Amino acid sequence: MPRTPDEIAVHLLVEGGHREHVRFTTIQEFQKWYQGVLVPKSDSRDFVNVPLKTSQGEYMVIRPSAILGIRVEPVYLSSNLDRNQMADE
């Protein structure tokens, strides 16, 4: 059975060599933002909101046309190994 990631880390590679790191709770949440916000305005110089999962009151906006690449990485915060079983061996 495949493991389910605890969150999805998205690395935005922005023109000028900048990198931004954003986290989503599920891949579906990222896909909804990507397809609903980013793709329709991919050539736009207008700012769009980037959802942040940090403290309240913090936000980020970005110009979609400035994004050169996106790397999506599943993040696993725990292991499926039974540590007691490993200690007994």
C-alpha positions as CSV (number, residue, x, y, z in Angstrom):
1,M,0.0,0.0,0.0
2,P,1.5,3.4,-1.0
3,R,2.2,5.9,1.7
4,T,0.3,9.2,1.9
5,P,2.6,12.2,2.3
6,D,2.0,14.4,5.4
7,E,2.3,17.5,3.2
8,I,3.4,18.7,-0.2
9,A,6.4,21.0,-0.5
10,V,6.3,23.2,-3.6
11,H,9.5,25.0,-4.7
12,L,8.8,28.0,-7.0
13,L,11.9,28.9,-9.1
14,V,11.5,32.6,-9.9
15,E,13.3,34.8,-12.5
16,G,16.4,36.4,-11.1
17,G,17.4,33.2,-9.3
18,H,15.0,33.6,-6.4
19,R,13.4,30.5,-4.9
20,E,10.2,30.4,-2.8
21,H,9.1,27.4,-0.7
22,V,5.4,26.9,-0.1
23,R,3.7,24.0,1.6
24,F,0.3,22.5,0.8
25,T,-1.6,19.9,2.9
26,T,-2.5,17.7,-0.1
27,I,-1.5,17.3,-3.7
28,Q,-5.2,18.0,-4.6
29,E,-4.9,21.4,-2.8
30,F,-1.8,22.3,-4.8
31,Q,-3.4,21.1,-8.1
32,K,-6.5,23.2,-7.4
33,W,-4.4,26.4,-6.8
34,Y,-2.1,25.6,-9.8
35,Q,-5.0,25.0,-12.2
36,G,-7.4,27.6,-10.8
37,V,-5.0,30.5,-10.2
38,L,-1.6,30.0,-11.8
39,V,-2.3,28.4,-15.2
40,P,-5.1,30.8,-16.3
41,K,-2.8,33.8,-15.6
42,S,0.5,32.2,-16.6
43,D,1.4,35.2,-18.9
44,S,0.1,37.8,-16.6
45,R,2.2,40.5,-14.8
46,D,-0.6,41.0,-12.3
47,F,0.0,39.6,-8.8
48,V,-1.8,36.5,-7.6
49,N,-2.0,35.2,-4.0
50,V,0.1,32.2,-3.0
51,P,-1.5,30.3,0.0
52,L,0.8,30.1,2.9
53,K,0.4,27.6,5.8
54,T,2.2,29.6,8.4
55,S,1.0,32.1,11.0
56,Q,-2.1,34.1,10.4
57,G,-1.6,37.5,8.8
58,E,1.3,36.4,6.6
59,Y,0.8,36.2,2.8
60,M,2.7,36.2,-0.4
61,V,1.9,37.4,-3.9
62,I,3.7,36.6,-7.1
63,R,3.6,37.4,-10.7
64,P,2.8,34.2,-12.6
65,S,4.9,35.2,-15.6
66,A,7.9,35.4,-13.3
67,I,7.7,31.7,-12.3
68,L,10.3,29.8,-14.4
69,G,9.8,26.3,-12.8
70,I,8.0,24.4,-10.1
71,R,9.2,21.4,-8.2
72,V,6.7,19.4,-6.2
73,E,8.0,17.1,-3.4
74,P,6.0,14.8,-1.1
75,V,7.0,15.2,2.6
76,Y,6.8,12.3,5.0
77,L,7.1,13.4,8.6
78,S,7.0,9.9,10.2
79,S,8.2,6.4,9.4
80,N,6.0,3.3,9.1
81,L,8.7,1.3,10.9
82,D,7.9,-0.1,14.3
83,R,10.8,1.2,16.4
84,N,10.2,-1.4,19.1
85,Q,10.4,-4.2,16.6
86,M,13.8,-2.8,15.4
87,A,15.1,-2.6,18.9
88,D,14.3,-6.2,19.6
89,E,16.2,-7.4,16.6
